[in-house]
Amino acid sequence: MTEHLGPPVGEEPGQHRGEPMQLEPPYGGTAPYDLETREALERDAKEIIARYPKARSALLPMLHLVQSVDGHITQRGIDLCADLLGITAAQVTGVATFYTQYKRKPVGEYHVGVCINTLCAVMGGDQIWAELSEHVGVGHDEATPDGTVSLERIECNAACDFAPVMTVNWEFFDDMTPEKAKALVDDLRAGREVAPSRGPQRVCTWKDASRVLAGFPDGRAHEGVQAGPQSLRGLEVARDNGWAAPPVPAGPVDAEPPTPDEVTDPPPNEPGKPIGGSVKPGSQEGRNQ
């Protein structure tokens, strides 16, 4: 009989028998906000919530608001969102863990993204990532010890016409090379001001960018180049050839009536309420119901 060394089958090292397996560490930042910070967050949150017909729709910008204060998603930030939106902390956590812009742990003051999706990869994105990661000494979603810079492998930056592309706090740096990428990060770590290829005339900090994403403009949206020549090439071809979009029909457009079995309730449905339409037992809709 072979002796089994290590944890019982199905359990992780350090996991006690009977305890649920922890796939991700719990969120940090459990200490309550101080009174001044909490009051400021609640003021901003009320402004955000007022933009939406349902309070829970404000969750995405609310999470950016949390990051603008804490630098990443914290347990106290999750609890704040749940309290103000009238939903559970589990619902907030489900959203925060789904989108990669919400960070589980602190990132650098300047968060540098390298696109490694198909087009950027074949244009040099993979090589940029390999050399930059070695140059900085950190990997994916890791920050330098001084907290200045963090790196992220990004699946798509939605700027394929400028491949290979990078971002710093979501501002674009186009047509990059390994040498340009390393020089960019060196400038950021040295405290030198850098300007993106398009958009504002300088890169703001991670927390400032998070506040903008929460819906509080910094007044710099119209600085710099808004669209590069690659993006405008199609428009130029259309104008040269006299092409135009079909005219919009005059008057109201009649909507097609829903079919008898069509689910017509707008998602997401309120917790505990069944979705509309008839559903088959065992279907995804039935499980949701």
C-alpha positions as CSV (number, residue, x, y, z in Angstrom):
1,M,0.0,0.0,0.0
2,T,1.5,3.3,-1.1
3,E,1.6,6.0,1.6
4,H,0.0,9.3,0.5
5,L,2.2,12.2,1.4
6,G,0.7,15.7,1.4
7,P,-2.8,16.9,1.8
8,P,-5.8,14.6,1.2
9,V,-6.9,14.2,-2.4
10,G,-9.0,17.2,-3.4
11,E,-7.5,19.5,-0.8
12,E,-4.9,22.2,-1.2
13,P,-1.7,22.5,0.9
14,G,-2.6,24.5,4.1
15,Q,-6.3,23.7,3.7
16,H,-7.8,22.1,6.8
17,R,-10.1,19.2,6.3
18,G,-13.7,20.4,6.0
19,E,-12.8,24.0,5.0
20,P,-13.8,25.3,1.6
21,M,-11.0,25.7,-0.9
22,Q,-10.0,29.3,-1.3
23,L,-9.3,30.0,-5.0
24,E,-8.4,33.6,-4.5
25,P,-7.3,35.4,-1.3
26,P,-10.0,37.6,0.3
27,Y,-10.0,41.3,-0.5
28,G,-7.8,43.4,1.8
29,G,-8.6,46.8,3.2
30,T,-11.2,45.8,5.8
31,A,-10.6,48.7,8.2
32,P,-13.5,51.3,8.0
33,Y,-13.0,54.5,6.1
34,D,-12.3,57.5,8.4
35,L,-15.2,59.9,8.8
36,E,-14.0,62.5,6.3
37,T,-13.2,60.0,3.6
38,R,-16.5,58.2,4.1
39,E,-18.5,61.5,3.8
40,A,-16.6,62.5,0.6
41,L,-17.3,59.0,-0.9
42,E,-20.9,59.2,-0.1
43,R,-21.3,62.7,-1.6
44,D,-19.7,61.5,-4.9
45,A,-21.7,58.2,-4.8
46,K,-25.0,60.1,-4.5
47,E,-24.0,62.1,-7.6
48,I,-23.2,58.9,-9.5
49,I,-26.4,57.1,-8.4
50,A,-28.5,60.1,-9.5
51,R,-27.5,59.5,-13.1
52,Y,-29.3,56.2,-13.3
53,P,-33.0,55.2,-13.1
54,K,-32.0,52.3,-10.8
55,A,-29.4,52.6,-8.1
56,R,-27.7,49.3,-8.8
57,S,-26.9,50.5,-12.3
58,A,-24.3,52.8,-10.8
59,L,-22.1,49.9,-9.6
60,L,-19.4,50.1,-12.3
61,P,-18.6,53.8,-11.8
62,M,-18.9,53.3,-8.0
63,L,-16.1,50.7,-8.2
64,H,-13.9,53.1,-10.1
65,L,-14.7,55.6,-7.3
66,V,-13.4,53.1,-4.7
67,Q,-10.2,52.7,-6.7
68,S,-9.7,56.5,-7.0
69,V,-9.4,56.5,-3.2
70,D,-8.0,53.1,-2.2
71,G,-6.0,52.4,-5.4
72,H,-7.7,49.0,-5.9
73,I,-10.8,47.3,-4.8
74,T,-11.0,46.8,-1.1
75,Q,-13.4,45.0,1.2
76,R,-14.5,48.2,2.7
77,G,-15.1,49.6,-0.8
78,I,-17.2,46.6,-1.6
79,D,-19.2,47.0,1.6
80,L,-19.7,50.7,0.8
81,C,-21.1,50.0,-2.7
82,A,-23.4,47.3,-1.3
83,D,-24.7,49.6,1.4
84,L,-25.4,52.6,-0.9
85,L,-26.8,50.6,-3.8
86,G,-29.0,48.3,-1.7
87,I,-27.4,45.0,-3.0
88,T,-25.3,42.4,-1.4
89,A,-21.5,42.3,-1.0
90,A,-21.5,39.1,-3.0
91,Q,-23.2,40.8,-5.9
92,V,-20.6,43.6,-5.8
93,T,-17.8,41.1,-5.6
94,G,-19.2,39.2,-8.6
95,V,-18.9,42.3,-10.7
96,A,-15.5,43.4,-9.3
97,T,-14.0,40.0,-10.1
98,F,-15.4,39.9,-13.6
99,Y,-13.8,43.0,-15.1
100,T,-10.1,43.2,-15.3
101,Q,-10.0,47.0,-14.8
102,Y,-10.9,46.4,-11.2
103,K,-7.7,45.4,-9.4
104,R,-7.6,43.0,-6.5
105,K,-4.3,44.3,-5.1
106,P,-2.4,47.6,-5.3
107,V,-1.0,48.6,-8.7
108,G,1.6,51.2,-9.5
109,E,1.0,54.9,-9.7
110,Y,1.4,54.3,-13.4
111,H,-0.2,51.1,-14.6
112,V,1.4,50.0,-17.9
113,G,-0.5,47.7,-20.2
114,V,1.0,45.8,-23.2
115,C,-1.4,44.5,-25.7
116,I,-0.6,40.8,-26.6
117,N,-3.7,40.0,-28.6
118,T,-3.4,38.6,-32.1
119,L,-2.5,41.7,-34.2
120,C,-0.3,43.4,-31.6
121,A,1.4,40.1,-30.9
122,V,2.4,39.4,-34.4
123,M,3.5,43.1,-34.8
124,G,5.8,42.8,-31.8
125,G,3.6,42.9,-28.7
126,D,4.9,39.6,-27.4
127,Q,8.5,40.7,-27.7
128,I,7.7,44.0,-26.1
129,W,6.1,42.2,-23.1
130,A,9.1,39.8,-22.7
131,E,11.7,42.5,-22.8
132,L,9.8,45.0,-20.7
133,S,8.9,42.5,-18.0
134,E,12.5,41.5,-17.7
135,H,13.7,45.1,-17.8
136,V,11.3,46.2,-15.0
137,G,11.6,43.0,-13.0
138,V,7.9,42.3,-12.5
139,G,5.2,40.2,-14.2
140,H,1.6,40.4,-15.0
141,D,-0.4,42.6,-12.5
142,E,2.7,43.1,-10.4
143,A,4.1,46.4,-9.2
144,T,7.7,47.5,-8.6
145,P,8.8,47.7,-5.0
146,D,8.6,51.5,-5.0
147,G,5.0,51.4,-6.2
148,T,5.7,53.6,-9.2
149,V,5.0,51.2,-12.1
150,S,3.0,48.0,-12.6
151,L,2.6,45.9,-15.7
152,E,-0.3,44.1,-17.2
153,R,-0.7,41.8,-20.3
154,I,-3.8,43.2,-22.0
155,E,-5.8,41.0,-24.4
156,C,-7.0,44.0,-26.5
157,N,-6.5,47.7,-26.3
158,A,-9.1,48.4,-29.1
159,A,-6.4,50.3,-31.1
160,C,-5.4,47.7,-33.7
161,D,-4.7,50.4,-36.3
162,F,-1.7,51.5,-34.2
163,A,-0.3,48.1,-33.4
164,P,1.7,47.3,-31.4
165,V,0.0,49.5,-28.8
166,M,0.5,50.1,-25.1
167,T,-1.3,52.1,-22.4
168,V,-0.4,54.0,-19.3
169,N,-3.4,54.5,-17.0
170,W,-5.5,53.7,-20.1
171,E,-3.9,56.5,-22.3
172,F,-2.6,55.2,-25.6
173,F,1.0,54.9,-26.8
174,D,1.1,53.8,-30.4
175,D,3.5,52.0,-32.7
176,M,5.7,50.8,-29.9
177,T,8.9,48.9,-29.9
178,P,10.8,47.2,-27.0
179,E,13.2,50.1,-26.9
180,K,10.5,52.7,-26.8
181,A,8.6,50.7,-24.2
182,K,11.6,50.5,-21.9
183,A,12.4,54.2,-22.3
184,L,8.8,55.1,-21.5
185,V,8.9,53.1,-18.2
186,D,12.3,54.5,-17.3
187,D,10.8,58.0,-17.7
188,L,7.8,57.2,-15.5
189,R,10.0,55.8,-12.8
190,A,12.3,58.8,-13.0
191,G,9.4,61.2,-12.5
192,R,9.6,62.7,-15.9
193,E,6.4,63.8,-17.6
194,V,5.3,61.7,-20.5
195,A,2.6,62.5,-23.2
196,P,0.5,59.8,-24.9
197,S,0.3,59.5,-28.6
198,R,-3.3,60.7,-28.6
199,G,-5.5,62.4,-26.0
200,P,-4.3,64.6,-23.1
201,Q,-0.9,66.3,-23.1
202,R,0.3,64.3,-20.1
203,V,-0.5,61.1,-18.3
204,C,-2.3,61.4,-15.0
205,T,-1.9,59.0,-12.0
206,W,-3.8,55.8,-11.6
207,K,-6.1,57.2,-8.9
208,D,-6.8,60.3,-11.0
209,A,-7.7,58.1,-14.0
210,S,-10.0,56.0,-11.8
211,R,-11.9,59.2,-10.8
212,V,-12.3,60.1,-14.4
213,L,-13.7,56.7,-15.1
214,A,-16.1,57.2,-12.2
215,G,-17.6,60.0,-14.2
216,F,-15.8,63.1,-12.8
217,P,-14.1,64.8,-15.8
218,D,-10.7,66.4,-15.3
219,G,-11.3,68.9,-18.1
220,R,-8.7,67.5,-20.4
221,A,-10.8,65.3,-22.7
222,H,-10.2,67.5,-25.7
223,E,-6.5,68.0,-25.4
224,G,-4.1,66.7,-28.0
225,V,-4.9,64.5,-31.1
226,Q,-8.3,62.8,-30.8
227,A,-7.9,60.4,-33.8
228,G,-4.8,59.5,-35.7
229,P,-4.4,59.3,-39.5
230,Q,-4.8,55.5,-39.5
231,S,-8.2,55.8,-37.8
232,L,-9.3,58.4,-40.3
233,R,-8.2,56.6,-43.5
234,G,-11.5,55.0,-44.1
235,L,-13.3,58.3,-43.8
236,E,-10.9,59.8,-46.3
237,V,-11.5,57.0,-48.8
238,A,-15.2,57.4,-48.5
239,R,-15.0,61.2,-49.1
240,D,-12.7,60.7,-52.1
241,N,-15.2,58.3,-53.7
242,G,-18.4,60.2,-52.7
243,W,-19.6,57.4,-50.4
244,A,-22.2,58.1,-47.8
245,A,-24.3,56.2,-45.3
246,P,-27.9,55.5,-46.3
247,P,-30.4,58.2,-45.1
248,V,-32.2,57.7,-41.9
249,P,-36.0,57.0,-42.4
250,A,-38.2,59.9,-41.5
251,G,-40.7,59.4,-38.7
252,P,-40.8,56.8,-35.9
253,V,-39.6,53.3,-36.6
254,D,-42.2,50.6,-35.6
255,A,-40.7,48.1,-33.2
256,E,-41.3,44.4,-33.9
257,P,-43.8,42.9,-31.4
258,P,-42.2,40.3,-29.1
259,T,-42.9,36.6,-29.9
260,P,-44.9,34.7,-27.3
261,D,-41.9,32.9,-25.8
262,E,-39.5,35.9,-25.9
263,V,-38.0,37.2,-22.7
264,T,-38.8,40.8,-22.6
265,D,-37.7,42.0,-19.1
266,P,-34.7,44.3,-19.4
267,P,-31.6,42.6,-17.7
268,P,-30.5,42.5,-15.0
269,N,-33.6,41.5,-13.2
270,E,-34.1,42.4,-9.6
271,P,-32.8,39.8,-7.1
272,G,-35.5,37.2,-6.2
273,K,-37.8,38.2,-9.1
274,P,-38.4,35.7,-12.0
275,I,-37.5,36.8,-15.5
276,G,-40.3,37.3,-18.0
277,G,-41.4,34.9,-20.8
278,S,-42.0,31.2,-20.7
279,V,-38.9,29.1,-20.1
280,K,-38.1,25.4,-20.4
281,P,-37.2,23.5,-17.2
282,G,-33.5,22.9,-17.0
283,S,-32.6,25.8,-19.4
284,Q,-30.3,28.6,-18.4
285,E,-33.4,30.9,-18.1
286,G,-35.0,28.3,-15.9
287,R,-32.0,28.1,-13.6
288,N,-31.9,31.9,-13.4
289,Q,-35.6,31.9,-12.4
